[in-house]
Amino acid sequence: MPKTSILIVDDEEDILELLKFNLEREGFKIFCADSGEKALEAVKNFSPDLVLLDLMLPGIDGLEVARVLKSKPNTSTIPIIMLTAKGDESDVVRGLELGADDYVTKPFSPRVIIARVRAVMRRNAAEPDDGIQAREVHGIGIHPGRREVAVNGKQIKLTMSEFDILHYLAQRPGWVFTRSQIVSAVRGEGFAVTDRSVDVQIVGLRKKLGASGKVIETVRGVGYRLKE
């Protein structure tokens, strides 16, 4: 079975070496790049299974790298975990809007990185079609096994986070979920994320659902629910 390949993009050599050492020890195949330009070239040449992407890069920055990768059909499904400086909330939000799957703030523990990588890869793995039937709510068809969503029969493309949030809300239409409950359900307990990040995912989800997006209701001061 081939090893999962990861591209690490960071302009700090110490961080590259630290991540490379720890991830290779866990059995991953590692490629490294120290600039946005080299990152895009590496993706083109090696087609990694996941990208660990620092946002502060010389030349083409991490946000632009994420935008380019998510805009092209052949790279749009590659999961991206952003590496960000503490307090750069606006960059985190922008990265999530572009389709990044997760983020970790510096300084970080290698164990946290490894856990996040494994979690994202689990969520990104194609699940077998084991008889799980699509759930349909308000004309929105959701197939958990295939991770597919269709609105009135037309398939739409969601990020992993958007799919997980929609699937979570659809399990109990009419039930109000807080932002922290949503985070715990789709990311795991203890995931450090701001309320704003959850809001961004909801905005993106509504936009992609088109007219059906109105079934996701905001309950002021509490959270979100799928219309009953």
Salt bridges, closest charged atoms under 4 A:
ASP10 OD2 - LYS106 NZ 2.92
GLU12 OE2 - LYS106 NZ 3.72
GLU24 OE2 - LYS20 NZ 3.04
GLU26 OE1 - ARG118 NH2 2.95
ASP34 OD1 - LYS38 NZ 3.14
ASP54 OD1 - LYS106 NZ 3.25
GLU64 OE2 - ARG67 NH2 2.78
GLU97 OE1 - ARG94 NH1 3.79
ASP101 OD2 - LYS70 NZ 3.90
ASP102 OD1 - ARG116 NH1 3.67
GLU127 OE2 - ARG147 NH1 3.83
ASP129 OD1 - HIS143 NE2 4.00
ASP129 OD2 - ARG146 NH2 2.71
GLU162 OE1 - LYS208 NZ 2.83
ASP164 OD2 - ARG123 NE 2.92
ASP164 OD1 - ARG147 NH2 2.78
ASP199 OD1 - ARG179 NE 2.86
GLU217 OE1 - ARG225 NE 2.84
